Amino acid sequence: MSSGVRPVRVPAEGTAIWVAMGAAITGVLIGGAAVYLGLQRPLTNTPAAAAPVAASQTPEPEAPVEPVAAVEPTEPRDPLVDAIARTRDTVVNLETPRGLGAGVIVDETGIVLTNYHVVDAALRPPPTFSLFGDGGDTTTPTLMARFENDRRVPTELLVLDPEEDLAVLRLVPEDPKERFIAADIGSSASVEVGQEVFAIGNPFGLPHSISRGIVSAKDRTGILAKSELGVLQLDASINMGNSGGPLFDLEGDLIGIVTARQQQAEGIAFALPSDHVRGFLAAIGDPQGLRSG
């Protein structure tokens, strides 16, 4: 009699092995195909998808970039060199058979300031004798002013002041309307001890020679023979022929008139301060048409 349970058929052992092998072979083939297809594509990083740009937001093309030329650094000029270049044309050399000196133009009409002792002997008529008692020639000699370019211009005497050791001349060019480069008169009161200065003069007939130094002291008294005026002391090289020449600061301003040196020493010289010079010019006013021309 049947129990109603259907028997389950179990495949034989050999059949199971073949089924397993077939599945393995199929997996290997599928995996190999995948690897092959992957090798046919380049290995690149895929960028993130950019957001879509609307038609009205089309980016404008970039402007071309112009190359910028390289700027080579320039070294600053020496202030002394610049100051000398600005002031050399304001200086004249004064040469006579009796002495050497210099002067500085202080007004564009050709007014020249120098020392009294530079021009006194040159402008004083030499003594003459005559058998006929007429006194000889008493004509006042003319002093020539020489510029750096060797141009020579005659001068005429306007003022002589032995106590101040100052003299005022005027250039007399062929064209009376000619104008000259004049120095700017600075303030000697603002000058400091140790400040760098330079002088331009005519030492031993070497025109427009530059002497460089510092202000060694201010308000030195007892230097001038006929005055107790306080003067500037400087250590620049000052020699015969520098008298009457200008003393400038590095701004190119006139701060003094070189007037004396210590003969028994080196590097000890003196200059009349520019504030005194300015007062002197104001005091004499306009003698004999000082500014005319």
C-alpha positions in Angstrom: 0.0 0.0 0.0 1.3 3.4 -1.0 2.2 6.0 1.7 1.6 9.1 -0.6 5.2 10.5 -0.4 6.8 11.0 -3.7 10.5 10.1 -3.8 13.0 13.0 -4.7 15.4 12.1 -7.4 19.0 12.8 -6.5 21.3 13.4 -9.4 24.3 11.3 -9.7 27.6 12.6 -8.3 29.2 13.0 -11.8 26.3 15.1 -13.0 26.7 17.6 -10.1 30.4 18.1 -10.8 29.8 19.0 -14.4 27.1 21.5 -13.5 29.5 23.2 -11.0 32.2 23.3 -13.6 29.9 24.8 -16.2 28.9 27.6 -13.8 32.6 28.4 -13.0 33.6 28.5 -16.6 30.7 30.9 -17.4 31.7 33.2 -14.5 35.3 33.3 -15.8 34.2 34.1 -19.3 31.9 36.9 -18.1 34.7 38.4 -15.8 37.3 38.2 -18.6 35.0 40.0 -21.0 34.4 42.7 -18.5 38.2 43.2 -17.9 38.8 43.3 -21.7 36.2 45.9 -22.2 37.6 48.0 -19.4 41.1 47.9 -20.8 39.9 49.3 -24.1 38.9 52.6 -22.5 41.5 55.1 -21.2 41.9 55.5 -17.5 40.9 59.2 -17.0 39.4 61.1 -14.1 36.0 62.1 -15.1 35.3 65.8 -14.0 32.2 66.7 -12.3 29.4 67.7 -14.5 29.3 71.5 -14.9 26.0 73.2 -14.3 24.2 74.0 -17.5 24.7 77.6 -18.6 21.7 79.5 -19.8 21.8 81.1 -23.2 21.7 84.6 -21.7 24.6 83.8 -19.4 27.2 83.0 -22.0 30.6 83.8 -20.5 32.5 86.7 -22.3 35.9 85.9 -23.8 38.8 86.9 -21.6 40.7 90.1 -22.5 44.2 89.5 -23.8 46.9 90.0 -21.2 49.6 92.5 -22.2 53.1 91.7 -21.1 54.5 94.2 -18.5 58.0 95.4 -19.2 60.4 94.8 -16.4 61.4 98.0 -14.6 65.1 98.1 -13.8 65.8 99.7 -10.4 67.7 103.0 -10.6 70.1 104.1 -7.9 69.3 107.5 -6.4 71.7 110.3 -7.4 74.1 111.8 -4.9 72.5 115.0 -3.5 75.9 116.7 -3.6 76.1 116.1 -7.4 72.7 117.5 -7.9 73.3 120.6 -5.8 76.6 121.3 -7.6 74.9 121.0 -11.0 72.2 123.5 -9.8 74.6 126.1 -8.5 77.7 126.2 -10.7 76.3 128.8 -13.1 75.7 131.2 -10.2 79.4 131.4 -9.5 81.9 133.7 -11.2 85.7 133.7 -10.8 87.4 137.1 -10.2 91.0 137.4 -11.4 93.1 140.5 -11.4 96.9 141.0 -11.6 96.8 141.7 -7.8 94.8 138.7 -6.6 92.3 135.9 -7.0 88.8 135.4 -5.7 85.2 134.4 -6.5 81.7 135.8 -6.3 78.2 134.6 -6.4 75.2 136.1 -8.4 72.4 136.9 -6.0 70.1 138.6 -8.5 69.1 137.8 -12.1 70.0 141.3 -13.2 73.7 140.4 -12.6 74.3 141.6 -9.0 77.4 139.8 -7.7 78.3 139.5 -4.0 81.9 139.0 -2.9 84.4 140.0 -0.2 85.7 143.5 0.1 89.3 142.3 0.4 88.9 140.5 -3.0 88.1 143.5 -5.1 89.5 146.5 -3.0 93.0 146.2 -4.3 91.9 145.3 -7.8 89.5 148.3 -8.2 91.7 150.8 -6.5 93.7 152.8 -9.2 97.4 152.2 -9.0 99.5 155.2 -7.9 101.0 157.1 -10.8 103.5 159.9 -11.0 103.9 162.6 -13.5 106.6 165.2 -14.1 104.0 167.6 -15.2 102.0 167.3 -11.9 98.8 166.2 -13.6 98.3 163.3 -11.2 98.6 160.7 -13.9 95.8 158.3 -14.9 93.1 158.0 -12.2 90.7 155.8 -14.2 89.2 153.0 -12.0 90.2 149.6 -13.5 87.5 147.2 -14.6 87.3 143.8 -12.9 86.4 140.8 -15.2 84.1 138.0 -14.0 84.7 134.6 -15.6 82.1 131.9 -15.9 82.7 128.2 -15.9 82.4 128.1 -19.7 85.3 130.7 -19.8 83.0 133.5 -20.8 84.2 136.8 -19.5 81.9 139.7 -18.5 83.1 143.1 -17.2 81.7 144.3 -13.9 81.2 147.6 -12.2 81.5 148.4 -8.5 78.3 149.3 -6.6 79.1 149.0 -2.9 82.3 148.5 -0.8 82.0 147.9 2.9 85.4 147.1 4.6 83.8 146.6 8.1 81.5 143.9 6.8 84.1 142.6 4.4 81.5 142.7 1.6 81.3 144.2 -1.8 78.6 144.4 -4.4 79.3 144.3 -8.2 77.1 144.3 -11.2 77.8 142.4 -14.4 77.8 144.6 -17.5 77.0 142.3 -20.5 76.8 143.6 -24.1 73.0 143.1 -23.9 71.8 145.2 -21.0 68.6 143.1 -20.9 70.4 139.8 -20.3 69.4 137.9 -17.2 71.6 135.5 -15.2 71.0 132.5 -13.0 71.0 133.6 -9.4 71.6 131.7 -6.2 68.8 131.2 -3.7 69.8 132.7 -0.3 69.0 130.2 2.4 68.8 130.5 6.2 72.1 130.2 8.1 70.1 130.1 11.4 68.7 126.7 10.4 72.2 125.3 9.7 73.3 122.6 12.1 76.7 121.7 13.3 77.9 118.6 11.4 75.7 119.5 8.4 77.4 118.8 5.1 78.2 121.8 2.9 80.4 122.7 -0.1 82.2 125.7 -1.4 82.8 126.8 -5.0 85.8 129.0 -5.7 88.9 129.9 -7.6 91.8 128.5 -5.5 95.2 129.2 -7.0 93.5 130.1 -10.3 91.7 126.7 -10.6 88.2 128.0 -11.6 85.0 126.5 -10.2 86.8 124.1 -7.8 84.6 122.3 -5.3 85.5 121.9 -1.6 83.4 119.6 0.5 83.1 119.6 4.3 80.9 120.1 7.3 79.9 123.0 9.5 82.3 122.7 12.4 80.8 125.5 14.5 78.4 128.4 14.4 78.7 132.0 15.7 82.5 132.1 16.0 83.5 135.6 17.0 86.8 137.4 16.9 87.6 136.2 13.4 87.0 139.3 11.4 89.5 142.1 11.8 86.9 144.9 11.9 83.8 143.2 13.2 82.6 141.0 16.0 80.1 139.3 13.7 79.6 135.6 14.5 80.7 133.5 11.5 80.3 129.8 10.4 83.3 127.6 10.8 83.8 124.8 8.3 86.4 122.1 7.7 86.4 122.2 3.9 89.6 122.8 2.1 89.8 126.5 1.6 92.8 128.2 -0.1 93.8 131.5 -1.6 91.2 132.3 -4.3 88.2 130.9 -2.4 87.5 134.2 -0.7 84.2 135.8 -1.8 82.9 132.5 -3.1 79.7 130.9 -2.0 79.1 128.2 0.7 76.1 126.0 -0.2 74.1 123.3 1.6 73.0 120.1 -0.1 69.7 121.8 -1.1 71.7 124.2 -3.2 70.9 127.2 -1.0 73.5 129.9 -0.3 74.2 129.7 3.5 77.4 131.8 3.6 80.2 133.7 1.8 83.7 132.2 2.3 85.8 134.9 3.8 88.8 133.6 5.8 91.0 130.6 6.7 93.4 129.8 9.5 96.7 130.0 7.9 98.6 128.0 10.5 96.1 125.1 10.3 94.4 122.8 7.8 90.6 122.4 7.6 89.7 125.6 9.6 87.9 128.2 7.5 85.1 130.7 8.0 82.1 132.1 6.1 79.9 135.1 6.6 76.4 133.7 7.4 73.7 134.1 4.8 71.3 135.8 7.2 73.8 138.6 7.7 74.3 138.8 4.0 70.5 139.1 3.4 70.3 141.9 6.0 73.3 143.7 4.3 71.6 143.6 0.9 68.4 144.9 2.4 70.2 147.7 4.2 71.9 149.1 1.1 68.6 149.2 -0.7 69.0 150.2 -4.4 72.2 152.3 -4.6 73.0 153.6 -8.1 70.2 151.6 -9.6 71.2 148.3 -7.9 68.5 146.3 -9.6 68.3 148.4 -12.8 69.4 147.2 -16.1 
